Amino acid sequence: IKLVMPTVNLDGEVTVLAAVPEVIEALEGCAMTWQKLISTALEKQLKKVPQGNGPLAEVDHWHERNDTLSALTEQTKLPEVQKVLEVLQEAESEHIGDLQVVLSDLRKHHVEALDNVKFLSTLERHLKNLTYGTGFNVVLDTIPSLMNALRMIWIISWHDSKDEWMVALMEQIAWEISARVYKVVDLHMLFKEDRAAAKKKIAEAKSTLEQWKKCYFTVRAQIEESGGEQHWEFDQKRLFEKTDFMTSVCQDLYDILQVIEEFYNIFGPELKAVTGDPKRVDDLLRRVNGLTSPMEELTFDPFSIKSAHDWKLIMEEFREVVSVENAKEIFVQNLKDPPLYKNHPPVAGAIYWSRSLFYRIKHTIIRFQEVEDLLASERGKEVKQIYLQVAKRMKEYEDQKYNQWRDGTEQILPVLLKNTLLTVITKERVTTKKSVRFIVNFSPALHEIIIETKYMEQLGFPVPKIARYVALQEDKYLRYTSGLKNMLDRYHKLMGTLNDAETKILDDHIQELWRVFKSGHRRLNWNSLGIGDFIIRCTQAIRKFESLVHQIHNNSEDINNKLLFIESTNLFKFPLSKNGDELPKAKEFFEYIKCERAKDVAHVVRKYSAIPRLLIEVERRVANTNSGKSPNLTSYYAYWEKRIYQVLTQLIVKNLQAFNAAVLTNVPLFQTEAILSVPEIILQPNASEIDKMTVQCIQDCVEVTKHFVRWMHGTCIECPPQHVEEDEVITFSFYSDISQNPLIIEQAVLITQNVHKLLASLSKYLNQWKSYHLLWKLDKGVVMERLAAEKPACITFDEELQFYMKVAQEVTQQPLIKDEQFIRLQLAPLAFTVQENARGWVISLGKLLNESAREELFSLQEEIQVG
């Protein structure tokens, strides 16, 4: 790839060239060509993948990329190219930015390729040994060195994509190891080879696969112990799924070879000589040879994970066929997971189990020995041979278990003792003071080693000195872990009692407590001498913090009690009935509520005014000040101010709801009278006045919150009255917020509507009394004059008098009290007025009748005298 150089003359100063339009135009065209050329080259290189499998293909891939990008990078360093960039930069060309971005990408990928080539060059010798080494011994020796080299590359590498690069490289290494095993282990020929050589080949193949994973985790642990930030957090499925599966298949193949060898040992020349039936023994050997036929005639690749199920079926069939005596079968089946006695550790428990099986079969042999010449028989010799083989295997099993435990203990115990006393964990995504938890970092493996050590000594095995020393310290470790756990439980329980507001104001104190904990998860380990002192320091610090929290909670409880008192205040206390059916009148009723409310409000305001003193007490304990405006407690003041707002809102809402319930309940609380106000029948006080009194009562209830003065911002100090104008003073209270609360507005409107409906219902009820409206609507004088002019007969007078007397009587039979919801309507004044009106008509008619009768009497008297 060649960068085409510009054809214009670039001799001269940069500033001069930058002022010539023809030069700039030519250079811009050149810059665009370079940009396109370099971008295309980069894109092509980044799309390329290694050709073939294996780590050497990865090496070739990076060599090729480095060669290409190096050649291109060197061209960008040419004086002509640099001069073009300087001129375009000076001319502030719009094309210079895009070219510089492409050049920056080129430099970045070139540096990455160069680094990877350098790193891979340190691996190349190991990778060639891995790929072309003559035997598994070369591969086994190469893997640890290769992994250490990878570790060094990981530590010193810096480019962004190193995670993916390292995983890809390791994946190729795993592929190469798998390929080596695949080439060597040929199942079609394996069982035709010498058994010892075949076992050796399989054992080496399995060790190679295991070495790969073992070295990976060893180096990973070293990286973590070094304290570096970059740990190996790779996709283990990509790295080990294939090799782990092949390891298990190799183990299966080794087991098959081992079983076949054991059968050949049993059915050997000795058995032919003893039994005298060589044909039978040969038949048995043919059956043994037939056990491997399914493996030699496989129609699938046993090393392929896709064939795992088929291979599992083959192995299950094989194991069923080769099952031998019961004790041996139990032993083989439970080797990996032996049944343990209660409280037995895994390794010593497995050895106890193995020995118990051995004693079972040993007892059988002893019984054979008790009968003379029994072991000399064919069956006796066969049983003895099986016994010796099983006993030998059990002994090897014990030795293997013990050696693995001893070696593992000597290796891991120093590491476990270097663990810090505590570990810090965070359960939530967002880290908060409450989400941080401390746990005792005493590894279960360390506890298990202590128990194993005790049982191993009981079994008669020599135990490592360091293990015996740790086991002797068991009581001390138990005391330490118990002390640490109790201390942490106390801390976590205490933190669980804090709400967010309390956690925030105690931030400094929590940080101070964490500083005491710090040495427990940073410096002190289980080898340290100061563990006891650390527990004491932590316990004292927690006790001090606990005392502070309890003091804060005591103050919080006092505040909550005051708020509970405020919230439960009854702002609608009703007067009791005076006697019998007589209730207070409407005005008395609402006046009583107002007076009682005033007394109660004065009391609750005193409770409210006492809250700042309690908050200042918290401030004194937390911040060592008593100003009521500590910056450290700003959020705490705000928390309680919000609580007060919620309490006052609940106070008003609950009282309005209770008053609304009282309005709707059929229990009269005050009385009003129905009176005749000619020509209408009305309530006294009238409906409009009762409406107004109700609305005013509701408004007064809401305005109670005006007595609760707000605190100044960031404090718990009441805001002083503000002089807006000469005569206008504003007091900042909760009223402005609470009065606009939709719940309160809704409840107030609901009460008003319910009272209005009730008054309308009572007015409608009074309409039935309008049937007597003629009693007061007609003018008595006019009616009497008209009647006198008509000179009615006595019967007419009688009918009229009977009518009005009946009305007067009917009124007395009407109910004089009407209870509806919370209002009692007294109808007696109205009934008395109607009755009086009826009597008035009777009296007027009587007078008219009297005058009419007198006139007729005097007329009759004159007629008598004349006659």
Buried (B, 14 or more C-beta within 10 A) or exposed (E): EEBEBBEBEBEEEBEEBBEBEEBBEBBBBBBEBBBEBBBEBBEEBEEEEBEEBBBBBBBBBBBBBBEBBBEBBEBBEEEEBEBBBBBBBBBEBEBBEBBBEBBEBBEEBBBBBBBBBBBBEEBBEBBBBBBEBEEBEBBBBBBBBBBBBBBEBBEEBEBEEBBEBBBBBBBBBBBBBBBBBBEBBEBEEBBEEEBEEBBBBBBBBBBBBBBBBBBBEBBBEEBEEEEEEEEBEBEEEEBBEBBBBBBBBBBBBBBBBBBBBBBEEBBEEEBBEBBEEEEEBEEBBEEBEEBBEBBEEBEEBBBBBEBBEBBEEBBEEBBEEBEBBEBBEBBBEBBEEBEBEEEBBBBBBBBBBBBEBBEEBBEEBEEBEEEEEBBEEEEBBBBBBBBEBBBEBBEEBBEEBBEEBBEEBEEBBEEBBEBBBBEBEEEEEEEEBBEBBBBBBBBEBBBBBBBBBBBBBEBEBEBBEBBBEBBEBBEEBEBBBEBBEEBBEBBBEBBEEBEEBBBBBBEEBBEEBBEBBEBBBEEBBBEBEEBEEBBEBBBEBBEBBBEBBEBBBEBBEBBBEBBEBBBEBBBBEBBEBEEEEEBBBBBBBBBBBBEBBEEBBEEBBEBBBEBBEBBBBBBBBBBEBEBBBBEBBBBBBBBBBEBBBEBBBBBBBBBBBEBBEBBBEEEBBBBBBBBBEEEEBBBBBBBEBBBEBBBEBBEBBBBBBBBBBBBBEBBBBBBEEEEEEEEEEEBBBBBEEBBEBEBBEEBBEBBBEBBBEBBEEBBEBBEEBEEBBEBBEEEBEEBBEEBBEEEBEEEBBEEBBEBBBEBBEBBEEBEBEBBBBBBBBBBEBBBBBBBBBBBBBBEBBEEBBEEBEEEEEEEEEEEEEEE
